[in-house]
Amino acid sequence: MSRGDDMPRTAEERERARLEREARRAEQRGDPPPEMPPPLERPPPPMPQQVAEPPPPPPPRRASALPPPKRSDPLSASDSRGQTPPLGQAPPLGSPPPPPAPAEPKAPRAPRGPRSTLLRVAIGAVLLFAIFAAWFLFSLFQPFKGDGEGDVRVQIPTGATVTAIGDILEENDVISSAFFFRTRVTLGGDRGDLKPGSYKLKQDMSYGAAIDALSEGPPKDVVTITIPEGRARAEIAPIAKQAGLEGDYEEATVRSPAIDLREYKAGGAEDLEGFLFPATYELKSGADVKDLVNKQLATFKDQFDGVDMRYAKSKNLTPYDILIIASMVEREAGVDEDRPLIASVIYNRLKVGIPLGIDATIRFSTGNWTEPLKVSELESTSPYNTRKVAGLPPGPIGNPGLESIEAAAHPAKTDYLFFVVKPCGEGEHVFTETDAEFQAAVDKYDAERARQGGQSPTEC
């Protein structure tokens, strides 16, 4: 009898089968059947294990206007096939991360019309104008500017225009802008109220404070006198007289107890030429020339004592020698850049023993500062004729300013031996090392001078 399965029979099953066969045989013979044991309860055979097949992939989803669920929400986590696993069931290990949700399409902007663009441009222009107007008014009226600090001496020449006055104040740091100063003076109607003279003003003043000071004018009981740089004693004398100072300036500048010339190795000097420092001075009404001389000598000592003389000493030059060189530099230089170069030519010529050839020394000895030098003057035997006599002249030919003194004490390091005025150079010079280069430069100078009718061709 087939069991319908392949399971092997136990001993009890085989014994039961034998008894059943005997019972059938006894029934056929008419004998009583043997006693049968109770039927065995056998557990049903185990069902074969079935492997669950993965569900078919879902159809692709259409883009939705709703935002994708957040990844942090466990109810919205999807498995690797884009399906949401049951709650509490993790997606299979090793499955790739889910693809990013498609970005939500943005609605197109409506095109701007011409009226909208023009309106935006107009608003921007108005804002810019308002900002500019606020800045301009703030700069012009300076609501938080004070009266300034420190003292600065300013000389306003007679006949100076408002433009010139503004430039002078700006150059001396009295005001921050000559333009706004002129505008403020014009708007306030003060153009005719500004007075010339010497003023002691403050640095970084407001425009209003500067206008008030210049409108009031210089102090009435003060005499102001300006000594230009490089002028000799004979040239300063008429300036002192014009200022109303009493006394003879040239006589007062021969000697003075206010200075010991031996400190500057000038014990043999004939006068105080070179020590009378050029500047603007204020004197009380009724002062005489000695008061001016004392102020000049005091200023000289204060300025000269601050000059480093170590290089000059290394060349065996005394403080008095430096004053002599500085006086020649002051007379020859037309621009500041040329001062150390002219000083270098003097140093180089002194080194090789060539006469300096500086015509300003001849002008000093003859008193001819304006007219062309005559042949007789060029051939004079004066010790100040540096065309004929080598070395330094006996003394300074004027009173130099601090820039020329500094240049004389610290000349440029060059090999120049010659210099001549540069045609149309507005005061500049041409410097050369050889005589051939110098003669070529002189020819250009003479040609331009002839073209201008014999005038010095500094400007064209």
Number of C-alpha atoms within 10 A of each C-alpha: 4 5 8 6 7 7 8 8 9 8 9 12 12 11 12 16 13 11 16 16 11 14 18 14 13 14 13 9 9 9 11 9 14 13 9 11 10 7 9 9 6 6 6 6 8 6 6 6 6 6 6 6 6 6 7 7 9 9 7 7 7 6 12 12 9 7 11 13 13 10 10 8 8 13 14 15 20 18 18 17 17 16 14 16 18 12 10 8 9 12 16 10 7 7 10 10 11 13 9 7 11 10 11 12 9 6 6 6 6 6 7 8 8 8 9 11 10 11 11 10 12 12 11 12 12 11 12 12 12 12 11 12 12 12 11 13 12 12 15 19 15 13 10 7 14 13 15 16 12 10 12 14 15 19 18 19 14 9 10 14 14 19 12 15 23 23 18 19 24 18 14 16 16 27 23 19 17 21 14 18 26 21 14 18 20 13 10 11 10 16 16 11 14 21 20 17 17 23 19 15 23 21 21 20 20 23 28 18 17 23 21 14 16 20 16 12 16 19 13 8 11 15 19 20 21 16 19 17 20 26 23 22 21 14 16 20 20 14 16 21 15 9 13 17 22 14 15 15 22 19 13 19 20 13 16 15 7 12 16 12 18 11 10 14 14 17 12 10 16 11 20 23 25 26 24 29 28 23 15 15 16 19 17 13 13 11 16 20 22 18 15 19 20 18 18 21 21 15 16 22 14 12 14 18 9 10 14 12 18 12 13 17 13 9 10 9 15 17 19 21 22 24 28 24 26 32 29 28 27 29 21 23 20 17 13 14 12 21 25 25 24 29 29 22 24 26 24 19 19 15 11 9 11 17 17 24 18 18 18 23 26 26 20 17 16 15 13 14 13 7 7 12 14 9 8 8 17 16 12 15 14 16 18 26 27 22 19 17 16 17 19 20 20 13 23 28 28 31 31 30 24 19 16 30 27 21 24 31 26 19 21 18 13 16 16 19 21 23 21 16 22 21 23 15 15 14 17 20 23 17 22 20 14 12 11 10 14 17 14 11 21 18 11 14 21 16 13 20 17 13 11 13 9 12 13 18 22 18 12 10
